[in-house]
């Protein structure tokens, strides 16, 4: 066995620093929390190069007395805890006394501080845990800490840092949470010399939310104020219509500390249950205030996870607070009509301007019948091609379509063009009511696999039922089949997916880590058919979107951003493939959607012509086969 040695002070401090300081955002979090605990009413944070080379935090708090400056950088030195009993009701953000010691162990630190009682301030310089300078300095009351060259003496930690943009957005996310946690403090954030955030510090939470997330997010908020069993819940929740595809915009604060709480998260989503679609998540900025002795915040190095001694009071308080706010604030939209008719009303058909029931009935009988033709048009141009909106076809395909009867569905090329030359009678014959298998005359057309298919119907609005070859039933999941076809089409047309320019750009507010992930992968979004533009401060503008997803573009970008932010491995092919999965899933016909027999028939025929398509992009089977003999055995017809 190797001899046991006691590590020297410097090595021990480097190891301990790794538990507190992971990246520049960790440093900013600790310094800002110290400023808040010092009673500051204004905090300014400035970084350069993502915070790797330069960080400065300035506050107007109480400052540090000259005789306490050197002690502040010693490990386990703090002014917030004095005895064991104090750990049972921690009311400050910091309490361990490790932050400054850990920061100075891996960087060059300069401190300027002055209390209101002192005439001169103190300048203190420490690098790698070793004191260098302590002298008088002229400065305002409060504290300023400069941190330079983070991890300069630990290159092993340096190589794990991300790009400057990514690290800078992580810092921005910390500032956002701090600003939302204390609306009574004015936060100012400068990034490479440019101011990106300024909160008013007027004590109004909604104004801080507006400064952090902007007008679009703030306009859809409902106020919350509720107290139950000495647990107070206040803040804002988003309206059900503002739900998002992930939980990135759920912000919970416990006694002024930003936390991740499963208890609060589950109670929030339970309160919204029945008000939002499955797969969507509510947004919130909620503050929870309770007795400090009823919660343990000393369970995680970052202090972002907490443990409640009794979770039920917290769950009930959040649940009833959100439920009550929804009952009051979530009012149905009211459709209003202007009493003044515009000039445009002069061109409205007379049957749309009728007012009485009798007039309306007469007008409806006289109105042109265009429903059937419109449905067939949409079917031929959109559903068969794997698109949810009409696309312009090339000259050769247009010529092929023009040769078909006017009111018949037109086959659209999909996959290998050599396999797509089918006769228009295929899908027509497939939906005929004749019980006999569909077989062409040998002189006209040789028998092919799809000609042995007979459409039986559709089950549960999801599964296509077909009889094949007279001895088996084929069940097809129409969503899975359509999704896989669109996915294959997107892969073939990568970089050339038809886009639609939007008349008005769509702003999408993202959490800072998601925002950084989108900016890092703009080329991937472009290949997936999205034209995105950086609008700054966590907002992305959608300038163009795939024709498949015009109405669902914002939600798609949110979901993709969440995936990119959570995916730690930088495998470009995998990420691009996931984008195609997402677009295909959203654009495909959904389970429960109404489909005509002609649509079902053509989807089945195209699937039969592509036997290699057996699974959807998520790995679920597209079709299953039920043998006739197995069915007859169930009914006792055969043994």
C-alpha positions in Angstrom: 0.0 0.0 0.0 1.3 3.5 -0.9 2.3 5.8 1.9 -0.4 8.3 2.9 0.7 11.9 2.6 -0.9 15.1 3.7 -1.4 17.5 0.8 0.2 20.9 1.0 -2.0 24.0 1.4 -1.8 25.1 -2.3 -2.8 21.7 -3.7 -5.6 21.3 -1.2 -7.0 24.7 -2.1 -7.0 23.9 -5.8 -8.9 20.7 -5.2 -11.4 22.5 -2.9 -11.8 25.3 -5.5 -13.1 22.7 -8.0 -16.1 22.1 -5.9 -17.2 25.8 -6.0 -15.7 27.3 -9.2 -16.5 25.4 -12.3 -16.6 28.2 -14.8 -16.9 32.0 -14.9 -20.6 31.9 -14.1 -19.8 30.1 -10.8 -17.6 33.1 -9.9 -20.2 35.6 -10.8 -22.9 33.8 -8.8 -20.8 33.8 -5.6 -19.7 37.4 -5.9 -23.2 38.7 -6.7 -24.7 36.7 -3.8 -22.1 38.3 -1.5 -23.2 41.7 -2.8 -26.8 41.0 -2.1 -26.0 39.8 1.4 -24.1 43.0 1.9 -27.3 45.0 1.5 -26.5 46.5 -1.9 -29.3 48.3 -3.8 -27.3 48.4 -7.0 -25.0 45.8 -8.5 -23.0 46.1 -11.7 -21.4 43.1 -13.4 -18.9 43.4 -16.2 -17.2 40.6 -18.1 -14.9 40.2 -21.1 -14.2 37.2 -23.3 -17.0 35.3 -21.5 -15.5 36.1 -18.1 -12.4 34.0 -18.7 -10.0 36.9 -18.8 -11.9 39.6 -16.9 -14.8 39.8 -14.4 -15.8 42.8 -12.2 -18.6 43.0 -9.7 -19.4 46.3 -8.1 -21.9 47.0 -5.4 -22.9 49.8 -3.0 -23.3 47.6 0.0 -21.8 47.8 3.5 -18.2 47.1 2.4 -15.5 45.3 4.3 -13.6 46.8 7.2 -9.8 47.0 6.8 -9.0 44.5 9.5 -11.3 41.9 8.0 -10.1 42.1 4.4 -7.3 39.5 4.7 -9.6 37.1 6.7 -12.2 37.3 4.0 -10.0 35.2 1.7 -9.3 32.5 4.2 -11.3 29.2 3.8 -14.3 28.9 6.0 -14.2 32.6 7.0 -17.7 34.1 7.0 -19.8 36.8 8.7 -23.0 34.9 8.3 -22.7 31.9 10.5 -21.4 31.9 14.1 -22.5 28.6 15.6 -24.0 25.3 14.9 -27.5 26.5 15.6 -27.2 29.1 12.8 -27.1 26.3 10.3 -30.7 25.3 11.2 -32.2 28.6 9.9 -30.0 30.0 7.1 -31.4 33.2 5.8 -28.5 34.5 3.7 -27.5 33.4 0.2 -23.9 32.6 1.3 -22.9 30.9 4.5 -20.0 28.5 3.9 -17.1 30.9 3.7 -15.5 29.1 0.7 -16.2 31.3 -2.3 -13.5 34.0 -2.1 -10.9 31.4 -1.0 -11.7 29.2 -4.0 -11.8 32.1 -6.5 -8.4 33.5 -5.5 -6.8 30.1 -5.6 -7.4 29.8 -9.4 -7.1 33.4 -10.5 -5.7 36.9 -10.0 -8.0 38.9 -7.6 -8.1 42.6 -6.8 -10.4 43.9 -4.1 -11.4 47.6 -3.6 -13.7 48.2 -0.6 -14.7 50.8 1.9 -17.2 51.0 4.7 -19.3 54.1 5.3 -17.4 54.8 8.6 -13.9 54.7 7.0 -12.3 57.7 5.4 -10.0 55.7 3.1 -10.7 52.5 1.2 -8.6 49.3 1.0 -7.0 47.8 -2.1 -6.1 44.1 -1.6 -4.4 42.0 -4.3 -4.1 38.2 -4.1 -3.1 35.7 -6.7 -3.1 31.9 -6.5 -4.1 32.2 -2.9 -1.0 34.2 -2.0 -1.3 37.8 -0.7 0.6 40.4 -2.8 -0.6 44.0 -1.9 -2.7 45.6 0.8 -2.8 49.4 0.8 -4.9 52.5 1.1 -7.1 53.4 -1.9 -9.7 56.0 -2.8 -13.0 54.4 -3.6 -16.7 54.8 -3.0 -18.4 53.0 -0.1 -19.2 49.4 -1.1 -17.1 46.7 -2.7 -15.5 46.1 -6.1 -13.9 42.7 -6.9 -11.9 42.2 -10.1 -11.1 38.6 -11.2 -8.6 38.1 -14.1 -7.3 35.1 -15.9 -9.5 32.4 -14.4 -7.7 29.0 -14.1 -4.4 30.4 -15.2 -2.6 28.0 -12.8 -4.9 25.0 -13.5 -4.7 24.3 -17.3 -6.6 21.0 -16.8 -9.6 23.0 -15.8 -9.1 25.6 -18.5 -9.4 23.2 -21.4 -12.9 22.2 -20.3 -14.3 25.7 -20.7 -16.6 26.4 -23.6 -16.4 29.1 -26.2 -16.5 32.7 -25.0 -20.0 33.2 -26.3 -21.2 30.1 -24.4 -19.5 31.1 -21.2 -20.9 34.6 -21.5 -24.4 33.4 -21.9 -24.0 31.2 -18.8 -23.1 34.3 -16.9 -26.0 36.2 -18.4 -28.3 33.4 -17.2 -27.0 33.8 -13.6 -27.6 37.6 -13.8 -31.2 37.0 -15.0 -32.0 34.7 -12.1 -30.4 37.2 -9.6 -32.4 40.1 -11.1 -35.7 38.1 -10.8 -34.9 37.0 -7.3 -34.5 40.6 -6.0 -36.6 43.1 -7.9 -35.7 45.7 -5.2 -32.1 45.7 -6.4 -31.0 47.4 -9.7 -28.8 45.0 -11.7 -26.6 46.2 -14.6 -24.8 43.7 -16.9 -22.0 44.8 -19.3 -20.6 42.3 -21.8 -17.5 43.2 -23.7 -18.3 46.8 -23.1 -21.9 46.6 -24.2 -24.8 46.9 -21.7 -27.2 44.0 -22.2 -29.3 44.3 -19.0 -30.5 47.0 -16.7 -33.3 46.4 -14.2 -35.0 49.3 -12.5 -34.7 48.1 -8.9 -38.1 49.6 -8.0 -39.3 46.5 -6.2 -41.9 45.6 -8.9 -41.3 42.1 -10.1 -43.1 42.6 -13.4 -40.7 45.4 -14.3 -37.7 43.1 -13.7 -39.3 40.4 -15.8 -39.8 42.9 -18.6 -36.2 43.8 -18.4 -35.0 40.2 -18.5 -37.4 38.5 -20.9 -39.0 41.4 -22.9 -42.4 42.5 -23.8 -43.6 39.3 -25.5 -43.1 37.1 -22.5 -44.4 39.8 -20.0 -47.6 40.4 -21.9 -48.9 36.9 -21.2 -48.5 36.9 -17.4 -51.0 36.3 -14.6 -50.3 37.7 -11.1 -50.1 35.2 -8.2 -50.5 36.0 -4.5 -51.5 33.3 -2.0 -50.6 32.2 1.5 -51.3 28.8 3.0 -50.0 27.3 6.2 -47.4 30.0 6.7 -46.1 29.4 3.1 -46.5 32.5 0.9 -46.4 32.2 -2.9 -46.3 35.3 -5.1 -45.1 36.3 -8.5 -46.4 35.5 -12.0 -47.4 32.6 -14.1 -47.8 32.5 -17.9 -51.2 32.0 -19.5 -51.9 28.5 -20.8 -51.7 29.8 -24.3 -48.1 30.8 -23.6 -47.0 27.3 -22.7 -43.7 26.0 -24.1 -42.3 22.7 -25.2 -39.8 22.5 -22.3 -39.4 23.7 -18.7 -36.6 26.2 -19.4 -38.8 29.2 -18.4 -39.9 27.9 -15.1 -38.2 30.1 -12.4 -38.6 29.3 -8.7 -37.1 31.3 -5.9 -37.1 30.2 -2.2 -36.6 33.0 0.3 -34.8 35.0 -2.5 -32.6 32.1 -3.7 -33.0 30.6 -7.2 -33.6 26.9 -6.8 -34.5 23.8 -8.8 -37.4 22.2 -6.9 -39.2 19.1 -8.2 -41.9 19.7 -5.6 -42.7 23.2 -6.9 -42.4 22.0 -10.5 -44.8 19.1 -10.1 -47.3 21.2 -8.2 -47.2 23.9 -10.9 -47.8 21.4 -13.7 -50.6 19.7 -11.7 -52.3 23.0 -11.3 -52.1 23.6 -15.1 -53.3 20.1 -15.9 -56.3 20.2 -18.1 -55.5 23.8 -19.2 -52.6 23.1 -21.5 -51.9 20.5 -24.2 -50.1 17.3 -23.3 -46.3 17.7 -23.9 -46.4 21.5 -23.2 -45.2 23.1 -20.0 -46.2 26.3 -18.2 -44.0 29.2 -17.5 -43.6 31.1 -14.3 -41.6 33.4 -12.0 -42.7 32.3 -8.6 -41.3 33.3 -5.2 -41.9 31.0 -2.2 -41.4 32.4 1.3 -41.4 30.2 4.3 -39.6 29.7 7.6 -35.9 29.1 7.0 -35.9 26.4 9.7 -38.3 24.3 7.5 -35.8 24.0 4.6 -32.2 22.8 4.2 -30.2 24.6 1.6 -26.9 23.0 2.5 -27.3 19.9 0.3 -25.5 20.8 -2.9 -22.2 22.6 -3.7 -24.0 25.1 -5.9 -26.8 25.6 -3.3 -29.4 25.4 -6.1 -31.1 22.2 -4.7 -32.9 22.3 -1.4 -34.6 19.8 0.8 -37.9 20.5 2.6 -38.6 19.0 5.9 -42.2 18.7 4.9 -43.0 18.8 1.2 -46.8 18.7 1.4 -47.3 22.3 2.7 -45.1 23.6 -0.2 -46.9 21.5 -2.8 -50.3 22.6 -1.6 -49.4 26.3 -1.4 -48.0 26.4 -4.9 -50.8 24.3 -6.3 -53.6 26.4 -4.8 -51.8 29.6 -5.6 -51.5 28.8 -9.2 -55.0 27.3 -9.4 -56.6 30.4 -7.9 -54.6 32.7 -10.2 -55.8 30.7 -13.3 -59.4 30.8 -12.2 -59.2 34.6 -12.0 -56.7 35.6 -14.7 -57.2 33.0 -17.4 -60.2 34.5 -19.1 -61.5 33.3 -22.5 -60.6 35.4 -25.5 -63.4 37.7 -26.7 -63.9 38.1 -30.4 -64.9 41.7 -31.2 -66.4 43.1 -34.4 -66.0 46.7 -35.4 -69.4 48.4 -36.0 -67.9 50.4 -38.8 -67.6 48.5 -42.1 -64.4 49.1 -44.1 -64.1 49.5 -47.8 -63.1 45.8 -47.9 -66.6 44.8 -46.9 -67.8 45.9 -50.3 -66.1 43.0 -52.0 -67.5 40.3 -49.6 -69.9 38.0 -51.3 -73.5 38.8 -50.5 -74.1 35.3 -49.0 -71.5 36.2 -46.3 -73.2 39.5 -45.4 -76.6 38.0 -44.7 -78.0 38.5 -41.2 -81.1 36.4 -40.7 -81.3 32.7 -40.5 -83.6 32.5 -43.6 -81.3 34.7 -45.6 -78.3 32.6 -44.5 -79.9 29.4 -45.6 -80.8 30.8 -49.0 -77.3 32.1 -49.4 -75.6 28.9 -48.5 -77.6 27.0 -51.1 -76.5 29.6 -53.7 -72.9 29.6 -52.6 -70.3 27.8 -54.9 -69.5 24.3 -53.7 -65.7 24.3 -53.5 -65.1 22.1 -50.5 -64.6 18.8 -52.3 -62.2 20.4 -54.9 -60.3 22.2 -52.2 -59.8 19.0 -50.2 -58.6 17.1 -53.2 -56.2 19.9 -54.1 -54.8 19.9 -50.6 -54.6 16.1 -50.7 -52.7 15.9 -54.0 -50.3 18.7 -53.4 -49.7 18.5 -49.7 -50.4 15.2 -48.0 -48.9 12.9 -50.7 -45.7 15.0 -50.9 -45.1 14.9 -47.2 -46.0 18.6 -46.8 -48.8 20.4 -45.0 -49.0 23.3 -47.5 -49.0 23.5 -51.3 -45.6 23.3 -53.0 -44.6 24.4 -56.5 -43.7 21.4 -58.7 -41.1 21.3 -61.4 -42.0 21.5 -65.1 -41.9 17.7 -65.7 -44.2 16.9 -62.8 -46.6 19.7 -63.7 -46.9 18.3 -67.2 -47.7 14.9 -65.7 -50.4 16.3 -63.5 -51.9 18.4 -66.2 -52.6 15.2 -68.2 -54.8 13.8 -65.4 -58.5 14.5 -65.1 -59.2 17.8 -63.4 -61.0 16.5 -60.3 -58.9 13.5 -59.6 -56.0 13.4 -57.0 -52.7 13.8 -58.7 -49.7 11.5 -57.8 -46.8 13.4 -56.5 -43.2 12.1 -56.9 -41.7 10.8 -53.6 -38.5 8.8 -53.2 -37.0 7.2 -56.3 -38.6 8.7 -59.5 -38.4 5.4 -61.3 -40.6 3.8 -58.6 -43.1 6.7 -58.6 -44.6 6.2 -62.1 -47.9 4.6 -61.1 -51.2 4.7 -62.8 -54.0 6.9 -61.5 -56.2 3.9 -61.1 -54.1 2.4 -58.2 -55.5 4.6 -55.4 -58.9 4.8 -57.1 -59.3 1.0 -57.2 -58.0 0.7 -53.7 -60.9 2.6 -52.2 -63.7 0.9 -54.3 -66.3 -0.9 -52.4 -65.9 -4.1 -54.4 -65.0 -7.0 -52.1 -62.8 -8.6 -54.8 -59.1 -8.0 -54.8 -58.0 -5.3 -57.1 -56.3 -6.9 -60.1 -55.6 -5.3 -63.5 -56.0 -7.1 -66.8 -52.7 -8.8 -67.7 -52.7 -7.1 -71.1 -52.8 -3.7 -69.5 -50.6 -4.0 -66.5 -48.7 -6.8 -64.8 -49.9 -7.6 -61.3 -47.8 -5.8 -58.6 -47.8 -6.0 -54.8 -49.9 -2.9 -54.4 -52.6 -4.2 -56.7 -53.4 -6.9 -54.2 -54.3 -4.4 -51.5 -57.8 -3.6 -50.5 -58.7 -0.7 -48.2 -60.9 -1.9 -45.4 -61.0 1.3 -43.4 -59.4 3.2 -40.5 -59.5 2.4 -36.8 -59.4 5.0 -34.1 -58.5 7.7 -36.6 -55.0 6.4 -36.5 -54.5 3.0 -38.0 -55.1 2.1 -41.7 -56.6 -1.3 -42.2 -56.0 -3.1 -45.4 -56.5 -6.6 -46.8 -53.4 -7.9 -48.7 -53.2 -10.9 -51.0 -56.4 -12.4 -49.6 -54.6 -14.1 -46.7 -53.5 -11.3 -44.3 -54.5 -8.0 -42.8 -52.0 -5.0 -42.8 -52.3 -2.4 -40.1 -50.5 0.9 -40.7 -49.9 3.8 -38.3 -50.5 6.7 -40.6 -48.6 9.2 -38.4 -45.5 7.0 -38.2 -45.6 6.3 -41.9 -46.1 9.9 -43.0 -43.5 11.1 -40.5 -40.9 8.7 -41.9 -41.6 9.7 -45.5 -41.2 13.4 -44.6 -38.0 12.6 -42.7 -36.5 10.8 -45.7 -37.5 13.7 -47.9 -35.8 16.2 -45.6 -32.6 14.2 -45.6 -32.5 14.0 -49.3 -33.2 17.8 -49.7 -30.9 18.9 -46.8 -29.9 22.5 -47.4 -32.6 22.9 -50.1 -35.8 22.6 -48.1 -38.5 24.9 -49.4 -38.9 27.9 -47.1 -41.5 30.6 -46.7 -40.4 34.2 -45.9 -42.6 35.6 -43.1 -44.3 39.0 -43.6 -43.6 39.7 -40.0 -40.7 38.1 -38.1 -41.7 35.9 -35.1 -39.7 36.8 -31.9 -38.8 33.8 -29.7 -37.6 34.4 -26.2 -35.2 31.8 -25.0 -33.4 31.0 -21.8 -29.8 32.1 -22.1 -28.2 28.6 -22.5 -30.8 27.8 -25.2 -30.1 31.1 -26.8 -26.4 30.3 -27.0 -27.1 26.8 -28.4 -29.2 28.3 -31.2 -26.5 30.8 -32.1 -23.9 28.0 -32.2 -26.1 26.0 -34.6 -27.6 28.5 -37.0 -26.2 26.5 -39.9 -28.2 23.4 -38.8 -31.4 25.4 -38.5 -30.8 26.7 -42.0 -30.4 23.1 -43.4 -33.7 22.3 -41.6 -35.4 25.2 -43.4 -35.4 27.9 -40.7 -34.0 31.4 -41.3 -33.1 32.7 -37.9 -31.6 36.0 -36.8 -30.0 37.1 -33.5 -32.1 39.9 -32.0 -30.0 40.1 -28.9 -30.7 39.7 -25.1 -31.9 36.1 -25.5 -34.3 36.7 -28.4 -34.2 35.0 -31.8 -36.2 36.3 -34.8 -37.7 33.7 -37.2 -37.4 35.3 -40.6 -38.4 32.3 -42.6 -39.6 28.8 -41.8 -40.2 25.5 -43.7 -43.4 25.5 -45.6 -44.2 22.4 -43.5 -44.2 24.4 -40.2 -45.4 27.9 -40.9 -48.0 27.8 -38.1 -45.8 26.0 -35.6 -42.5 27.6 -36.3 -42.0 29.3 -32.8 -42.8 26.2 -30.9 -40.5 24.1 -33.1 -37.6 26.5 -32.5 -38.2 26.4 -28.7 -38.2 22.6 -28.6 -35.1 22.4 -30.8 -33.3 25.0 -28.7 -34.0 23.0 -25.6 -32.6 19.8 -27.1 -29.4 21.6 -28.3 -28.9 23.2 -24.9 -29.2 19.8 -23.1 -27.1 17.8 -25.5 -23.6 17.9 -24.1 -21.9 15.9 -26.9 -21.1 18.0 -30.0 -22.0 15.4 -32.7 -23.2 17.5 -35.6 -24.7 14.6 -37.6 -26.8 13.5 -34.6 -28.0 17.0 -33.9 -28.9 17.6 -37.6 -30.7 14.3 -37.7 -32.7 15.2 -34.6 -33.8 18.5 -36.3 -35.1 16.5 -39.2 -37.0 14.2 -36.8 -38.6 17.2 -35.1 -39.7 18.9 -38.3 -41.0 15.6 -39.7 -43.0 14.8 -36.6 -44.6 18.2 -36.4 -45.4 18.2 -40.2 -46.9 14.7 -40.4 -50.6 14.0 -40.2 -51.5 13.4 -36.6 -53.3 10.5 -35.0 -56.9 11.4 -34.8 -56.8 13.8 -37.8 -59.5 13.2 -40.4 -58.2 11.6 -43.6 -60.2 10.8 -46.7 -60.1 7.3 -48.2 -58.1 8.6 -51.1 -55.4 9.9 -48.7 -55.3 6.6 -46.8 -55.1 4.7 -50.0 -52.2 6.6 -51.5 -50.3 6.6 -48.2 -50.6 2.8 -48.2 -49.6 2.4 -51.8 -46.5 4.6 -51.3 -45.5 2.6 -48.3 -46.0 -0.7 -50.2 -43.7 0.7 -52.9 -41.0 1.5 -50.3 -40.5 -1.8 -48.4 -37.4 -0.5 -46.7 -39.5 2.0 -44.7 -40.4 -0.1 -41.6 -39.9 2.2 -38.6 -40.6 5.9 -37.9 -37.6 8.2 -37.0 -38.2 7.5 -33.3 -37.9 3.7 -33.8 -41.6 2.8 -33.6 -42.9 0.2 -36.1 -44.9 1.6 -38.9 -47.0 -1.5 -39.8 -47.9 -4.9 -38.4 -49.3 -7.9 -40.2 -52.1 -10.2 -39.0 -52.3 -13.5 -40.8 -55.7 -14.8 -41.8 -55.1 -18.2 -40.4 -54.2 -16.6 -37.0 -57.5 -14.7 -37.0 -59.5 -17.8 -38.0 -57.8 -19.8 -35.3 -59.0 -17.2 -32.8 -62.6 -17.7 -34.0 -62.3 -21.5 -33.9 -62.6 -21.9 -37.7 -59.4 -23.9 -37.8 -57.3 -25.7 -35.3 
